[in-house]
Amino acid sequence: MKALRNYFDKIKPDFEEGGKYHAFRSVYEGFESFLFVPNATSRSGVHIHDSIDSKRIMSMVVIALIPAMLFGMYNVGYQHFRAIGQLDAGFWPLFGYGFLAVLPKILVSYVVGLGIEFVAAQWKHEEIQEGYLVTGLLVPLIVPVECPLWIIAVAVAFSVVFCKEVFGGTGMNIFNPALVARAFMFFAYPTTMSGDAVWVAKEAIFGIGAGHVVDGFSGATALGQAATTASATGFPAFHMDMVTGLIPGSIGETSVIAILLGAVLLLWTGVASWKTMLSVFVGGALVGILFNAIGPDTAVARMPWYEHLCLGGFCFGAVFMATDPVTSARTETGKYWYGFLIGGMAIVIRVLNPGFPEGMMLAILLMNVFAPLIDHFVIQRNINRRAKRAIKFNN
């Protein structure tokens, strides 16, 4: 690392004002601050000096996403080889197939998103913002494996431009950019984001996984089955595959165990709020129990509360989306209400609108809108309480 540091110091003058590459100063600063802790410090006033900055926080979230990403790659291969009846192929063919299927989506997401971020930074003569480090990995993990690359590129471009840059960039956006990209794909290209045919890859990749889909194979997700089943008795019983993640679904959302590993890291490092995360699960569980008691006699309404929490993108959204520090509630009390309403609303959407069995996306985007209002009420309540104390003390 010392040699790399020396190299960056050597070429730095070329990117300073008057240097031959001064037009790309923000690009240099972006790579430098990503690799090294900035050595610039404040010279006056009272400040807290810490090695943890926003880039380091974003990098920690990316690390937390790695278990879900790696398992998602394996599960993509597992579902494909299961579809062609060759599950005995072994670990590496399954993982290799999933790796080749998922990697292009990650590359497209980062190339398009970071490309726009770089252009925006150059145009505004600002530093490159680090928010897309996380969004660039989130987007490929919340889409079906059969989602075309060009649709991901269009959705990423739409999200970065209209969800981030028009609001001023990272830290100014009111909606989660990854979920905006998913919502764009869901409503603009619904046949690529839902149904029975989009969750399992069917074609061979570079000769890996060649074969024909076995007769009677169904690639429907568990939530998709529940949404289209009229009676509660027609839905399959809970099984451990719903926890391990060996079921059809979005690439990174199926494994509760992999997501839990990421959650432990985020909570241990203090990057994510345990109040928001916990309240999402509490809200989802309580509303699930409520529908079990008084809901309609449908499979999705009678689904046990713990299945609601395990299926779809509920766990993934609770850990990696609801805890987004930019778009979530900021006050400590507000975090409880924000998370609880997300969890409850996700189950309400699942049960009452079978056309949107994956309610987590819409629930989080809806609560992104109300997060400032929740904080306002919490702050105003504290102000009123202190005002009453002051009046009582003065009297």
C-alpha positions as CSV (number, residue, x, y, z in Angstrom):
1,M,0.0,0.0,0.0
2,K,3.0,2.3,0.6
3,A,4.0,2.0,-3.0
4,L,0.5,2.8,-4.2
5,R,0.4,5.8,-1.8
6,N,3.7,7.1,-3.2
7,Y,2.4,6.7,-6.8
8,F,-0.8,8.7,-6.0
9,D,1.4,11.4,-4.4
10,K,3.6,11.5,-7.5
11,I,0.8,12.0,-10.0
12,K,-1.3,14.3,-7.9
13,P,0.3,17.5,-9.3
14,D,-1.0,16.5,-12.7
15,F,-4.6,16.7,-11.4
16,E,-4.2,19.9,-9.5
17,E,-5.3,23.3,-11.0
18,G,-2.9,24.0,-13.9
19,G,-1.9,20.4,-14.3
20,K,-2.3,18.6,-17.6
21,Y,-5.1,16.5,-16.3
22,H,-6.8,19.1,-14.1
23,A,-10.1,18.5,-15.8
24,F,-10.2,15.1,-14.1
25,R,-9.4,16.2,-10.6
26,S,-12.6,14.8,-9.2
27,V,-11.8,11.4,-10.7
28,Y,-8.4,11.4,-9.0
29,E,-9.9,12.5,-5.7
30,G,-12.6,9.9,-5.9
31,F,-10.1,7.0,-6.3
32,E,-7.7,8.5,-3.7
33,S,-10.3,8.9,-1.0
34,F,-11.7,5.5,-1.7
35,L,-8.3,3.8,-1.2
36,F,-6.9,6.0,1.5
37,V,-8.2,8.1,4.5
38,P,-8.0,11.7,3.4
39,N,-5.1,13.6,5.0
40,A,-6.9,17.0,4.9
41,T,-7.9,18.2,8.4
42,S,-9.8,21.2,9.8
43,R,-7.7,24.1,11.0
44,S,-10.1,26.0,13.2
45,G,-13.2,25.5,15.3
46,V,-14.2,22.4,17.3
47,H,-14.3,19.2,15.2
48,I,-14.3,15.5,15.8
49,H,-11.5,13.8,13.9
50,D,-12.3,10.2,13.0
51,S,-11.0,7.8,10.3
52,I,-14.6,6.8,9.6
53,D,-16.1,8.9,6.8
54,S,-19.0,8.3,4.4
55,K,-16.8,6.3,2.0
56,R,-15.8,4.0,4.8
57,I,-19.4,3.5,5.8
58,M,-20.5,2.7,2.3
59,S,-17.6,0.2,2.0
60,M,-18.8,-1.5,5.2
61,V,-22.3,-1.9,3.7
62,V,-20.7,-3.4,0.5
63,I,-18.8,-5.9,2.7
64,A,-22.0,-6.8,4.5
65,L,-23.7,-7.5,1.2
66,I,-21.0,-10.0,0.1
67,P,-22.6,-13.0,1.8
68,A,-26.0,-12.4,0.1
69,M,-24.2,-11.8,-3.2
70,L,-22.1,-15.0,-3.0
71,F,-25.1,-17.1,-1.9
72,G,-27.2,-15.5,-4.6
73,M,-24.7,-16.6,-7.2
74,Y,-24.8,-20.2,-5.9
75,N,-28.5,-20.2,-5.8
76,V,-28.8,-19.0,-9.4
77,G,-26.7,-22.0,-10.4
78,Y,-28.6,-24.3,-8.0
79,Q,-32.0,-23.3,-9.5
80,H,-30.7,-23.7,-13.1
81,F,-29.2,-27.1,-12.5
82,R,-32.3,-28.1,-10.6
83,A,-34.5,-27.0,-13.6
84,I,-32.4,-29.2,-16.0
85,G,-32.3,-32.1,-13.5
86,Q,-28.5,-32.0,-12.9
87,L,-28.1,-31.1,-9.3
88,D,-25.4,-33.7,-8.9
89,A,-23.0,-31.6,-10.9
90,G,-21.2,-30.4,-7.8
91,F,-20.6,-27.1,-6.1
92,W,-18.2,-25.4,-8.5
93,P,-20.3,-25.8,-11.7
94,L,-23.3,-24.4,-9.8
95,F,-21.4,-21.5,-8.4
96,G,-19.6,-20.9,-11.6
97,Y,-22.8,-20.7,-13.6
98,G,-24.3,-18.2,-11.1
99,F,-21.1,-16.2,-11.1
100,L,-21.2,-15.8,-14.8
101,A,-24.9,-15.0,-14.8
102,V,-24.7,-12.3,-12.0
103,L,-21.4,-10.7,-12.8
104,P,-22.6,-8.9,-16.0
105,K,-25.5,-7.3,-14.0
106,I,-23.1,-6.0,-11.4
107,L,-20.7,-4.6,-14.0
108,V,-23.5,-2.9,-15.9
109,S,-24.9,-1.4,-12.7
110,Y,-21.6,0.1,-11.7
111,V,-20.5,1.2,-15.2
112,V,-23.7,3.1,-15.9
113,G,-24.2,4.5,-12.3
114,L,-20.6,5.5,-11.7
115,G,-20.3,6.8,-15.2
116,I,-23.1,9.2,-14.6
117,E,-21.7,10.1,-11.1
118,F,-18.3,10.9,-12.7
119,V,-19.8,13.1,-15.4
120,A,-22.0,14.9,-12.9
121,A,-19.0,15.5,-10.6
122,Q,-16.9,16.9,-13.5
123,W,-19.7,19.1,-14.6
124,K,-20.3,20.5,-11.2
125,H,-16.6,20.7,-10.3
126,E,-17.3,18.7,-7.2
127,E,-15.9,15.5,-5.6
128,I,-17.3,12.2,-6.8
129,Q,-20.0,11.2,-4.4
130,E,-19.7,7.8,-2.8
131,G,-23.4,6.8,-2.4
132,Y,-23.4,4.6,-5.5
133,L,-20.9,2.3,-4.1
134,V,-23.8,0.6,-2.2
135,T,-26.5,1.2,-4.8
136,G,-24.4,-0.3,-7.5
137,L,-24.4,-3.7,-5.7
138,L,-27.9,-3.4,-4.4
139,V,-29.6,-3.1,-7.8
140,P,-28.3,-6.4,-9.2
141,L,-29.2,-8.2,-6.0
142,I,-32.9,-7.2,-6.0
143,V,-33.7,-8.2,-9.6
144,P,-34.6,-11.6,-11.1
145,V,-31.7,-13.4,-12.8
146,E,-33.5,-13.2,-16.2
147,C,-33.8,-9.4,-16.1
148,P,-32.1,-8.1,-19.3
149,L,-28.9,-6.0,-19.0
150,W,-30.3,-3.2,-21.0
151,I,-33.3,-2.8,-18.7
152,I,-30.9,-2.6,-15.7
153,A,-28.9,0.0,-17.5
154,V,-32.0,2.1,-18.2
155,A,-33.3,1.8,-14.7
156,V,-29.9,2.7,-13.1
157,A,-29.6,5.8,-15.3
158,F,-33.2,6.9,-14.4
159,S,-32.5,6.3,-10.7
160,V,-29.2,8.2,-10.6
161,V,-30.4,11.1,-12.6
162,F,-34.0,11.6,-11.3
163,C,-33.6,10.2,-7.8
164,K,-30.2,11.6,-6.8
165,E,-28.7,14.2,-9.1
166,V,-31.8,16.4,-9.5
167,F,-32.0,16.6,-5.7
168,G,-28.3,17.5,-5.3
169,G,-26.6,14.1,-5.1
170,T,-25.8,11.8,-2.2
171,G,-27.4,12.9,1.0
172,M,-30.0,15.0,-0.6
173,N,-32.2,12.3,-2.1
174,I,-35.6,11.5,-0.5
175,F,-36.0,8.1,-2.0
176,N,-33.8,5.0,-1.9
177,P,-32.1,5.0,-5.3
178,A,-31.9,1.2,-5.5
179,L,-35.6,0.8,-4.8
180,V,-36.4,3.5,-7.3
181,A,-34.5,1.6,-9.9
182,R,-36.5,-1.6,-9.0
183,A,-39.8,0.3,-9.0
184,F,-38.9,1.7,-12.5
185,M,-38.3,-1.8,-13.8
186,F,-41.3,-3.3,-12.1
187,F,-43.8,-0.8,-13.5
188,A,-42.1,-0.1,-16.9
189,Y,-41.3,-3.7,-17.7
190,P,-43.5,-5.8,-15.5
191,T,-43.1,-9.1,-17.5
192,T,-39.3,-9.0,-16.7
193,M,-39.8,-8.5,-13.0
194,S,-42.7,-10.9,-12.1
195,G,-44.3,-14.1,-13.1
196,D,-43.1,-17.7,-13.1
197,A,-40.5,-17.5,-15.9
198,V,-38.1,-14.8,-14.7
199,W,-36.6,-16.3,-11.5
200,V,-34.7,-19.2,-12.9
201,A,-32.1,-19.0,-15.7
202,K,-32.8,-21.5,-18.4
203,E,-29.9,-21.1,-20.9
204,A,-26.4,-22.4,-20.8
205,I,-23.5,-19.9,-20.3
206,F,-20.3,-20.6,-22.2
207,G,-21.3,-24.2,-22.3
208,I,-21.9,-24.5,-18.5
209,G,-25.3,-25.8,-17.6
210,A,-26.3,-27.2,-21.0
211,G,-29.5,-29.2,-20.9
212,H,-33.3,-29.2,-21.2
213,V,-35.7,-28.1,-18.5
214,V,-37.3,-31.2,-16.9
215,D,-41.1,-31.8,-17.4
216,G,-43.3,-30.2,-14.8
217,F,-40.7,-27.8,-13.5
218,S,-42.1,-24.5,-12.1
219,G,-39.9,-21.5,-11.4
220,A,-42.6,-19.7,-9.3
221,T,-41.6,-18.1,-6.1
222,A,-43.3,-19.0,-2.8
223,L,-44.9,-15.5,-2.6
224,G,-46.1,-15.8,-6.2
225,Q,-47.7,-19.1,-5.4
226,A,-49.4,-17.7,-2.3
227,A,-50.7,-14.7,-4.1
228,T,-52.4,-16.8,-6.8
229,T,-53.7,-19.5,-4.4
230,A,-57.3,-18.8,-3.4
231,S,-57.4,-21.1,-0.3
232,A,-55.2,-21.2,2.7
233,T,-54.9,-25.0,2.4
234,G,-53.3,-24.8,-1.0
235,F,-50.0,-23.2,0.0
236,P,-47.0,-25.5,0.8
237,A,-45.9,-25.8,4.4
238,F,-42.8,-24.0,5.8
239,H,-39.5,-25.7,5.1
240,M,-35.9,-24.9,5.8
241,D,-35.2,-23.9,2.2
242,M,-37.1,-20.7,2.9
243,V,-34.4,-19.9,5.5
244,T,-31.3,-21.2,3.7
245,G,-32.5,-19.5,0.5
246,L,-32.5,-22.4,-2.0
247,I,-35.7,-21.2,-3.5
248,P,-36.5,-19.1,-6.6
249,G,-36.4,-15.3,-6.0
250,S,-34.4,-12.1,-6.6
251,I,-30.7,-12.8,-6.7
252,G,-29.7,-11.6,-3.3
253,E,-32.9,-11.7,-1.3
254,T,-33.6,-15.5,-0.8
255,S,-31.1,-16.5,2.0
256,V,-32.1,-15.4,5.5
257,I,-28.8,-16.7,6.9
258,A,-26.7,-14.7,4.4
259,I,-28.7,-11.6,5.1
260,L,-28.3,-12.2,8.9
261,L,-24.5,-12.3,8.5
262,G,-24.7,-8.9,6.9
263,A,-27.0,-7.6,9.6
264,V,-24.6,-8.7,12.3
265,L,-21.7,-6.8,10.7
266,L,-23.8,-3.6,10.2
267,L,-25.0,-3.7,13.8
268,W,-21.6,-4.6,15.3
269,T,-20.0,-1.7,13.4
270,G,-22.8,0.7,14.2
271,V,-23.4,1.5,10.6
272,A,-27.1,0.5,10.7
273,S,-29.7,1.3,13.3
274,W,-30.9,-1.6,15.4
275,K,-34.0,0.4,16.3
276,T,-35.1,0.6,12.7
277,M,-34.1,-2.9,11.8
278,L,-35.9,-4.5,14.8
279,S,-39.0,-2.4,14.5
280,V,-39.4,-3.5,10.8
281,F,-39.6,-7.2,12.0
282,V,-41.8,-6.4,14.9
283,G,-44.3,-4.5,12.6
284,G,-44.3,-7.2,10.1
285,A,-44.8,-10.0,12.7
286,L,-47.7,-8.2,14.5
287,V,-49.6,-7.4,11.3
288,G,-49.0,-10.9,10.1
289,I,-50.5,-12.3,13.3
290,L,-53.4,-9.8,12.9
291,F,-54.2,-11.1,9.4
292,N,-54.0,-14.7,10.7
293,A,-56.7,-13.9,13.2
294,I,-59.1,-11.7,11.2
295,G,-57.9,-11.7,7.6
296,P,-59.5,-13.3,4.5
297,D,-59.3,-17.1,3.9
298,T,-56.5,-16.8,1.4
299,A,-53.0,-18.4,1.4
300,V,-51.1,-15.2,1.7
301,A,-53.4,-13.9,4.6
302,R,-53.2,-17.2,6.5
303,M,-49.4,-17.5,6.0
304,P,-47.7,-17.7,9.5
305,W,-46.0,-14.5,10.5
306,Y,-42.5,-16.1,10.4
307,E,-43.0,-17.1,6.8
308,H,-43.8,-13.5,5.9
309,L,-40.5,-12.5,7.4
310,C,-38.5,-15.1,5.6
311,L,-40.0,-14.9,2.1
312,G,-39.5,-12.3,-0.6
313,G,-37.5,-9.3,0.1
314,F,-38.6,-8.7,3.6
315,C,-35.4,-9.5,5.4
316,F,-33.2,-7.9,2.7
317,G,-35.3,-4.7,2.8
318,A,-35.3,-4.6,6.6
319,V,-31.5,-4.9,6.8
320,F,-30.2,-3.1,3.8
321,M,-32.9,-0.7,2.6
322,A,-35.0,0.5,5.6
323,T,-31.8,1.4,7.5
324,D,-30.5,3.7,4.7
325,P,-29.3,6.7,6.8
326,V,-30.3,9.2,4.1
327,T,-33.9,8.3,3.4
328,S,-34.9,6.9,6.8
329,A,-36.0,8.7,10.0
330,R,-33.2,10.5,11.8
331,T,-34.6,10.9,15.3
332,E,-34.2,8.0,17.7
333,T,-37.9,7.7,18.5
334,G,-38.8,8.2,14.9
335,K,-36.7,5.2,13.9
336,Y,-39.1,2.9,15.9
337,W,-42.2,4.3,14.1
338,Y,-40.5,4.4,10.7
339,G,-39.4,0.8,10.9
340,F,-42.7,-0.4,12.4
341,L,-44.8,1.2,9.7
342,I,-42.6,-0.3,7.0
343,G,-42.9,-3.8,8.3
344,G,-46.7,-3.5,8.8
345,M,-47.3,-1.8,5.5
346,A,-45.3,-4.5,3.6
347,I,-47.6,-7.2,5.0
348,V,-50.7,-5.1,4.3
349,I,-49.7,-4.7,0.6
350,R,-49.0,-8.4,0.3
351,V,-52.3,-9.5,1.7
352,L,-54.7,-7.0,0.3
353,N,-53.2,-6.6,-3.2
354,P,-52.2,-9.9,-4.7
355,G,-50.8,-8.1,-7.7
356,F,-48.0,-6.8,-5.5
357,P,-47.0,-9.9,-3.4
358,E,-43.6,-8.3,-2.8
359,G,-44.8,-5.4,-0.7
360,M,-41.5,-4.4,0.8
361,M,-40.4,-2.2,-2.1
362,L,-43.6,-0.1,-2.0
363,A,-43.7,0.0,1.8
364,I,-40.1,1.5,2.0
365,L,-40.7,4.0,-0.8
366,L,-43.9,5.1,0.8
367,M,-42.2,5.6,4.2
368,N,-39.3,7.4,2.6
369,V,-41.9,10.1,1.9
370,F,-43.1,10.2,5.5
371,A,-39.8,10.0,7.2
372,P,-39.3,13.8,7.5
373,L,-42.9,14.1,8.8
374,I,-42.2,11.5,11.5
375,D,-39.1,13.3,12.6
376,H,-41.0,16.6,12.6
377,F,-43.6,15.2,15.0
378,V,-41.0,13.7,17.3
379,I,-39.0,16.9,17.4
380,Q,-42.1,19.0,17.9
381,R,-43.3,16.7,20.7
382,N,-39.9,17.2,22.5
383,I,-40.2,21.0,22.0
384,N,-43.7,21.0,23.5
385,R,-42.6,18.8,26.4
386,R,-39.6,21.1,27.2
387,A,-41.8,24.2,26.9
388,K,-44.2,22.8,29.5
389,R,-41.3,21.9,31.8
390,A,-39.9,25.5,31.4
391,I,-43.3,27.1,32.2
392,K,-43.8,24.8,35.2
393,F,-40.3,25.6,36.4
394,N,-40.7,29.4,36.0
395,N,-44.0,29.3,37.9
